């Protein structure tokens, strides 16, 4: 009998050790990812493969992450608009044309924005999204472009 208790003790010790290792491996002890300038913004849509009709609403989805102090808001901009009717290019390298600004609904570290706008003139559009944290630091997304007829 003492031998059975001895073996049973070792078996239970091994089981407890394995459970402890399993729980330690599954727990999230990874440090928080560092974000450049404290904010990261990316588009969750790709540019349309076909020309869009004038007056058709376009939905732009984006994701902004700001660990500390959290996401404040996201802005959608037109960076460039080339008019097909007049043949001119309106390059908005200075102040870009703000289309929408949407605030994060509560104090949060990530925010997925769904922003809609309707192109009312034909041409080639280039847009971007800018996400802001609560201290005013911003991060731009990549640009996407599309044609509207």
N, C-alpha and C positions, 0 to 999 in steps of 0.2 A: 503494500500500500504506500509506504513512503516514497517508493520510486515513481508511482503513478502521480503523486502530488508534485514531485519534483519536475516531471515531464510536463504536467499540466501548467505549472507555474511558468516554465520556459515558453510554452506555446502561447499562453496569454500575454506574456511579455513581448513576444515577437508580433503578435496581432496588434497590440497597443502601439508598438513602435512603428509598424507599417501604417496604421491609421494616422498617427501623428505626422509621419512623413507625407502622407497623401494630403492631409489638411494643409500642411505648410506649403506644399507644391501648388495647391489649388488657390490659395489665398492670394490676393492681389497686393503684393508688396512692392510692385514696380513704382519707381518715382514718377511723378507727373511729368508728361512730355513738356519740354521747353518749347515755347513758341517764339519765333522771331518777333521782336518788338512787342511780345505779349499777346499778339492777335494773329489769327490765320483765317483767311476767307477764300473759299473756292466755289466755283460754279458747279451745280449738280446737273446741268443741262449741256448738251452739245449744240453746235450751230445747226440750224435746219439745212437739210440737203437739197431742198427745193425752194423756189421763190414763193414768198408769202403774199397773199392778196392784201391790198390796202384796206385798212379798217378791220383786219382780223386781230383779235386780242392775242398777245404773246405772253406766256407764263414763264417767268425766270425763277428757278429755284437755286438757292445758294445756302452754304453752310459756313457759319462763322463760329470760331472757338476763341475764347479769351478766359483763361483759367482764373487769373486774378487781375482786376477786380470784377470780372464778368462782362458780358456783352451788353452794350448800350443800344445800338441800332444798326441797321443796314441800309445803304443807299444804292439805288440803281441809276446809272448814268449812261447817256449817249456820248460816246467819245468822238465819233466822226459820223457825218451824214453826207453822202454824195448824192446830189440830186440828179436823177436821170432826165428830168424834164429840161433843166437849165444847163446841164453839163458842168455845174460848179461843184466844188468840194468845200464843205464846211468842216474844217479840221478844228476840233475843240481842244487843242493841246493846252491852252490856258485853262480857263474855267470850263469844265465839261457841263453839259446840260443835265441837270438833275431831273429825273423822271419821277422817282418815288423815294420816300424815306419811311421805313417801318421800324418801330421800336420793339425791342424784346419785351414780351408781355409781363415778365417778372424777373427777379434777380436770378440769372442763370449763367452758366459758363459756356453753353453751346446754344445756338439759335439757328434753326432752319427757316429761312425766309422764303415765302412764295409771293412774288411780286408780278403783277400784271400791268401791261401797258399796251396801247393800241397805236401802231404806226399809222399816221393819217396822211402821209405823203409817200410817194414812191421814191426809191433810191436804195443805196447801199448803206446799211447801218452797222456800226461797230459799238458794242456795249460792254460795260464792266459793272462789277458790284464792289462796293467798299464797305467793309465791316469796321465798327468802332467798339472799343471797350469803354468802360465807365470813366476812365481817366482821360479819354480823348485820343488815344493812340489808334491808328487805323492800319488796315491792310487791304490791298487791292487783290481782286481775283484776276484770272487771265481774261483776255478779251475774247469775245466771239463776234462773228460778223454774219450778216445775212442780207438778202435782197428782198425788197418789197416792190410789187408792181400793182 
